[in-house]
């Protein structure tokens, strides 16, 4: 276990080149699961937990770790299984999503593997709408499932999606009606959050599931003689996506003269360890941590006014 924790500490800077590292773990059976090392702050034996009255059953308690009080979520229970019962022999993966720190209770932690996003695929068709997977891959002939953590967090501690008064004015909403925004995100919850926010602003939204799909969509558009920067106000893209990540998608767009003028915002849950230098390197115009409806709406409003010369 010490080796796994050392590796997590050493590798949180991995970014770019359409690659990722997965920390593999198990819940209540032999199924392997993976989480991006970029989200992991620490791995440790399950500490003593303090029960929090009236909290979600998924929150098994809170732990005092390095001077901070952190909620510990049972991933098995969160995904519809029986919760883990042997806490003393379980482990906690401390993560940071959307600027918030939480621990995920798991039965065991296996190892870290280095992979290409092209080896990570969307969940198989037929899995329905209620599954908790954002992607799958294969490793040594075994299926590895990547859990949609954003969906779990949205269910356990819902984020307000209300845009504050004054962020959008009537004049901007009138301009927004004629504008379209392209978004891509592999999390169904994140897509819905962004869509609802942008529709409140007033723009039309085209939503795609991953970077590869977005790139093929744009490539088809330019092959038809259309200019993406005229068709869309902007592209709002997640970073972690199967097939092609947001960094690679941005780099591909910038390397093609036919689409390189498209305004790009990288919208990510990679908050605390987010690599701003990488965003500049690939040529994104802006980045924004998920999910902050006021800030997202403000970025769209600013872009509308910039395009319309206001």
HELIX and SHEET records of a PDB file:
HELIX    1   1 UNK A    2  UNK A   11  1                                  10    
HELIX    2   2 UNK A   37  UNK A   39  5                                   3    
HELIX    3   3 UNK A   75  UNK A   78  1                                   4    
HELIX    4   4 UNK A   87  UNK A   89  5                                   3    
HELIX    5   5 UNK A  117  UNK A  119  5                                   3    
HELIX    6   6 UNK A  149  UNK A  156  1                                   8    
HELIX    7   7 UNK A  170  UNK A  176  1                                   7    
HELIX    8   8 UNK A  188  UNK A  201  1                                  14    
HELIX    9   9 UNK A  211  UNK A  223  1                                  13    
HELIX   10  10 UNK A  228  UNK A  231  1                                   4    
HELIX   11  11 UNK A  246  UNK A  254  1                                   9    
HELIX   12  12 UNK A  276  UNK A  282  1                                   7    
HELIX   13  13 UNK A  293  UNK A  307  1                                  15    
SHEET    1   A 5 UNK A 108  UNK A 116  0                                        
SHEET    2   A 5 UNK A  19  UNK A  26 -1                                        
SHEET    3   A 5 UNK A  32  UNK A  36 -1                                        
SHEET    4   A 5 UNK A 142  UNK A 147  1                                        
SHEET    5   A 5 UNK A 133  UNK A 139 -1                                        
SHEET    1   B 5 UNK A  40  UNK A  45  0                                        
SHEET    2   B 5 UNK A  91  UNK A  97 -1                                        
SHEET    3   B 5 UNK A 100  UNK A 106 -1                                        
SHEET    4   B 5 UNK A  68  UNK A  74  1                                        
SHEET    5   B 5 UNK A  59  UNK A  65 -1                                        
SHEET    1   C 5 UNK A 204  UNK A 208  0                                        
SHEET    2   C 5 UNK A 180  UNK A 184  1                                        
SHEET    3   C 5 UNK A 234  UNK A 237  1                                        
SHEET    4   C 5 UNK A 264  UNK A 268  1                                        
SHEET    5   C 5 UNK A 286  UNK A 289  1                                        
END                                                                             
